[in-house]
Amino acid sequence: MKPDKLQQFVKLHHSLHAERTSLHQRLDQINSALGNIQLPSLSVVDGATSSRKERAGTARRRMSAAARARIAAAARKRWAKAKRAGRNRL
């Protein structure tokens, strides 16, 4: 490297190091401020559960017969189109 490029690099390196240090200090301040606050869990806020054990007693969603029939009809239509096109797979 040329001497002026090397000096620029060294200045940039020191500047970035100082910025990293100040950001770490600010992050520590924020974390300590947030450490004292207890936030409600998401499961309490929106009714979501986070583990299988908590969901074990709940009923699964059921699909109506009409919805299953629509899905089956669409699948048959896709397969018929693929068969007409001479493909064995979709």
Buried (B, 14 or more C-beta within 10 A) or exposed (E): EEEEEEEEEEEEEEEEEEEEEEEEEEEEEEEEEEEEEEEEEEEEEEEEEEEEEEEEEEEEEEEEEEEEEEEEEEEEEEEEEEEEEEEEEE
